[in-house]
Amino acid sequence: MHPKNEYGDLGEAVSVVAERLVEPVEGMHRTISERGFRYVGPLGEPVRVVHNEVVDRVYSAVRWTAGAIGAGVGAMLATRSAAPLSETPRGSAIQAALNGVWGDRLDERGNALSVSLTVRSGDVAIPIDPAALAAAYPLASSHVVVLLHGFGQTERCWNGASNGDPSLFDALEAAPGVTPVLVRYNSGLSITRTGAELAQLLEDVQASWPVDAPTMSLVGYSMGGLVARSAYASGMAAGHEWAIGARHLINVGTPHTGSPIARSVGLSTWALRIARTTRPLGDFLDGASAGIKDLQSGADIAAAWDEAVPIPHRRHSPLGEHFVAAVVTEDTRHRLGVIVGDLVVPVASATKPAAASHSVRVVGKRRHFDLLADPDIADQVIDWLHSD
């Protein structure tokens, strides 16, 4: 992506944000004012007409000004920066957060700031062709380990903790016989769509990989685990070679039965829509991205995938599915810890009751984001990857 494309579309992206933020304020303003004019009756009609015209102009001006400021900032940055926003740490973080909330809208508009599904190495997207992959992975092995980030993140989440602890990506790079591959995706799109597109991307990677007949494993953090399961199901349905030969699917803090935080958005939407005055706020929450809505009902989505293409049992398939969960209490069986989990995903959501004990790891005194750079979890993931 040429940097000027991203900077040039910054104005439209700001307009999307402004529209979503202004809409509920304007809606509540109009609802409250209309109620007042009803009480006044016909005598207040002239004032109501003038008021509505002023309101139309004010909120239109706010939207136009936001878009103009965004376009101006984008034009200025385009002349000063050689790198696209998506290739800078701060720019990509803002882009990922924006896409998490409204990524489906940016995608519908064809905005250049909509995150594209790409393989990433050295902060840039890697073309899926033999020469580019060979250059990006000169020490490529026959076991490709695909790392999928969570909601509102980029592949940089695997870079390690601020305290200097090595990340899972670092551990995999040092581990023999595996090659970690980072993928970036738009977490605001529906998980089913992202999974289908990822399945095709991995089939293309398999065909162009520097080593003949590679096998693949997927490691998904949080929402990334749902994307991984969707990709596997889609790949199996399409008869993709990578899916048929996949070795492991590892879920790290994945909300298989949905996220309580995401479900609270749905509950708030319903509650706010009860009263006419707060209904615009309910509509605002309902305008959240498809990705957020999918996180509300992970169980339903996972059940649909399993019904269409079941994740095969270890005895009948080379694929092994594994689960990592965390609790904030030191005792992993403490009642409070089991209920709140890692403060984002409860243990019951991050694991499957039917999973074999050797395929489940629950760690204590960890929060959700601690899972990304935890040496114990890295060792466990590598042990699973090296298991038969």
Number of C-alpha atoms within 10 A of each C-alpha: 15 11 18 20 16 20 26 22 22 25 22 21 29 20 22 20 16 17 18 18 14 16 17 19 16 15 18 17 14 17 16 13 13 14 11 13 15 13 10 12 9 11 11 13 13 9 11 18 11 11 13 14 10 12 15 12 11 13 16 14 12 15 21 16 16 21 23 17 15 21 21 16 15 20 17 13 18 19 11 9 12 11 15 20 25 25 17 13 13 11 13 21 20 17 22 26 18 24 28 26 21 26 29 22 20 21 18 9 13 11 18 22 26 28 25 15 16 18 23 19 15 9 15 14 18 16 14 18 14 16 13 14 19 15 12 16 16 9 11 19 19 16 21 23 23 19 24 28 25 24 22 22 25 26 22 17 18 21 16 18 16 8 7 9 13 18 21 25 24 16 17 20 14 12 14 12 14 22 21 25 19 22 23 22 29 28 32 30 27 19 27 21 15 21 24 20 17 24 25 17 18 23 17 15 20 22 18 19 24 23 17 11 15 20 21 25 24 26 26 23 27 27 29 28 27 29 30 28 27 27 27 28 25 24 24 21 14 14 12 19 18 24 23 18 17 22 26 24 25 26 29 27 32 31 30 27 22 25 25 19 14 18 18 12 18 18 13 14 21 16 14 18 16 11 11 14 17 19 20 23 22 23 18 18 19 18 16 20 20 20 27 28 22 23 27 22 18 23 18 15 20 21 14 13 19 15 11 13 16 15 18 13 12 14 8 7 13 14 21 21 22 23 26 22 30 29 28 20 20 12 14 19 15 13 11 13 21 21 16 18 29 26 17 20 28 26 25 16 21 26 25 15 9 6 13 12 10 9 16 19 17 19 21 18 15 19 20 21 17 14 25 24 24 17 15 12 21 20 15 15 24 16 11 19 23 15 10 11
